[in-house]
């Protein structure tokens, strides 16, 4: 491989890591919210859940 190709590959790997971090930062709160909603649904039930909103 040429040096320019290696530099491009390195840049792509860095960008990939950056995008993975962004995804993880977004996915974790979403999963936490889903867990909270699921737990409330199980505890309260559908009718009480609607009243809690």
C-alpha positions in Angstrom: 0.0 0.0 0.0 1.1 3.5 -0.6 1.5 6.0 2.1 -1.5 8.1 0.9 -3.7 5.0 1.0 -2.5 4.2 4.6 -3.3 7.8 5.6 -6.7 7.6 4.1 -7.4 4.3 5.9 -6.2 5.7 9.2 -8.6 8.7 8.7 -11.5 6.4 7.9 -10.8 4.3 11.0 -10.7 7.5 13.1 -14.0 8.6 11.6 -15.5 5.2 12.2 -14.6 5.3 15.9 -16.0 8.8 16.2 -19.3 7.7 14.6 -19.4 4.6 16.9 -19.1 6.9 19.9 -21.8 9.2 18.7 -24.1 6.2 18.1 -23.3 4.8 21.6 -24.0 8.2 23.2 -27.5 8.2 21.5 -28.3 4.5 21.9 -27.7 4.3 25.7 -30.2 6.9 26.7 -32.8 5.4 24.3 -32.3 1.9 25.8 -32.5 3.3 29.4 -35.8 5.1 28.4 -37.2 1.9 27.0 -36.3 0.1 30.2 -38.0 2.7 32.4 -41.2 2.7 30.2 -41.2 -1.1 30.2 -40.9 -1.3 34.0 -43.7 1.3 34.5 -45.9 -0.6 32.0 -45.4 -3.8 34.0 -46.0 -2.1 37.4 -48.8 0.2 36.5 -50.6 -1.5 33.6 -51.9 0.2 30.5 -54.7 2.3 32.1 -52.6 3.7 34.9 -49.7 4.3 32.5 -51.9 6.6 30.4 -52.9 8.5 33.5 -49.2 8.8 34.6 -48.3 10.7 31.4 
